[in-house]
Amino acid sequence: MSDARSRPVPGQVPVLRLGDVLLVTLQGDLHDSTAQQLQQDLAETISRTGVRGVLIDISGVEIVDSFLGRVLAEIAAQAKLLAARTVVAGMRPAVAITLVELGLTLPGLSTALSTEAGMQLLSQHPSATGAGGPRQESP
């Protein structure tokens, strides 16, 4: 794992590189500054490494509010602009119900029941901009 970050800094979310996928595991509450740092870290890492997928495991998240929903949607939008696909894995039924009640549709995100299923999903489908080939520039 040449670009893996294995030493989390307090207040920072670890981002691990597994082949051409970045794995992010969210645990508990995500504070505003931590979420902004995560968005910036992911965008920079996608751009630098050319990974084609981001897998966000939220199985450790008990409650999702509109802030976290917005952060997930923004991460997906940024990743898509950088030719990577975003999958959220491990969503609890109560979290799904809350997102629906809040009216959050999370555009640009695919979902999977587990991290393993999310990795399979990312390996089966090419990124949003190419058919598995090189990254393409938009006009």
C-alpha positions in Angstrom: 0.0 0.0 0.0 2.2 2.7 -1.3 0.0 5.7 -0.5 -1.9 4.3 2.6 -2.3 6.6 5.6 -2.2 4.3 8.6 -1.5 6.9 11.3 -4.6 8.8 12.1 -4.2 12.3 13.6 -6.6 13.3 16.3 -9.6 14.9 14.6 -8.7 13.4 11.3 -10.4 10.6 9.4 -7.9 7.9 8.1 -7.9 7.4 4.4 -6.5 4.1 3.2 -5.6 3.3 -0.4 -6.5 -0.3 -1.5 -5.3 -0.6 -5.1 -7.3 1.9 -7.0 -9.9 2.6 -4.3 -9.7 4.9 -1.3 -11.3 3.4 1.9 -12.7 5.8 4.4 -14.3 4.5 7.7 -16.4 6.9 9.6 -16.9 6.3 13.3 -19.3 8.3 15.5 -19.9 12.0 14.9 -18.1 13.9 12.2 -17.4 17.5 13.2 -17.5 20.4 10.7 -13.7 21.0 10.6 -13.0 17.2 10.3 -15.5 16.9 7.5 -14.0 19.8 5.6 -10.5 18.3 6.1 -11.7 14.9 4.9 -13.3 16.5 1.7 -10.0 18.3 1.0 -7.9 15.2 1.7 -10.0 13.0 -0.6 -10.0 15.5 -3.5 -6.2 15.9 -3.2 -5.6 12.1 -2.9 -7.8 11.3 -5.9 -6.1 13.9 -8.0 -2.6 12.8 -7.0 -3.1 9.1 -7.3 -5.7 8.7 -10.0 -7.8 6.2 -8.0 -11.1 5.4 -9.6 -13.2 4.8 -6.5 -14.0 6.0 -3.0 -15.6 3.6 -0.5 -17.1 5.3 2.6 -18.0 2.8 5.3 -20.6 4.4 7.6 -21.4 1.2 9.6 -20.0 2.9 12.7 -22.3 5.9 12.3 -25.4 5.7 14.5 -27.0 9.0 13.4 -26.9 10.9 10.1 -28.1 14.5 10.1 -28.5 16.9 7.2 -24.8 18.0 7.7 -23.4 14.6 7.2 -25.7 13.9 4.3 -24.5 17.1 2.6 -20.9 16.2 3.3 -21.3 12.7 1.7 -23.1 14.3 -1.4 -20.3 16.9 -1.7 -17.6 14.2 -1.5 -19.4 12.2 -4.3 -19.6 15.3 -6.5 -16.0 16.2 -6.0 -14.9 12.6 -6.7 -17.0 12.5 -9.9 -15.4 15.6 -11.2 -12.1 13.9 -10.6 -13.2 10.8 -12.5 -13.8 8.6 -9.4 -17.0 6.9 -8.2 -18.2 7.0 -4.6 -20.0 4.1 -2.8 -21.3 4.4 0.7 -21.4 1.0 2.6 -22.8 -0.3 5.8 -25.8 2.1 6.1 -28.0 1.0 9.0 -31.8 0.9 8.5 -32.4 3.7 11.0 -29.9 5.9 9.1 -31.6 5.2 5.8 -35.0 6.0 7.3 -33.6 9.3 8.7 -32.1 10.3 5.4 -35.5 9.7 3.7 -37.3 11.7 6.4 -34.8 14.6 6.0 -35.5 14.5 2.2 -31.8 13.8 1.4 -31.4 11.8 -1.8 -27.6 11.8 -1.9 -27.1 12.3 -5.6 -24.0 10.7 -7.1 -23.7 8.1 -4.4 -24.1 4.4 -4.9 -24.8 2.2 -1.8 -23.8 -1.3 -0.7 -24.8 -3.3 2.3 -21.2 -4.0 3.4 -17.6 -2.9 2.7 -17.0 -6.1 0.8 -20.0 -5.5 -1.4 -18.9 -1.9 -2.0 -15.5 -3.1 -3.2 -17.1 -5.6 -5.5 -19.4 -2.8 -6.8 -16.4 -0.5 -7.5 -14.5 -3.3 -9.3 -17.5 -4.2 -11.5 -18.3 -0.7 -12.8 -16.0 1.7 -14.5 -15.7 5.2 -13.3 -18.3 7.8 -14.3 -16.2 9.4 -17.0 -14.6 6.5 -18.8 -15.4 2.9 -19.8 -12.6 1.6 -17.6 -10.0 3.3 -19.8 -7.9 6.4 -19.1 -9.4 9.4 -17.4 -11.0 11.8 -19.9 -11.2 15.5 -19.8 -14.6 17.2 -20.3 -14.8 20.0 -22.9 
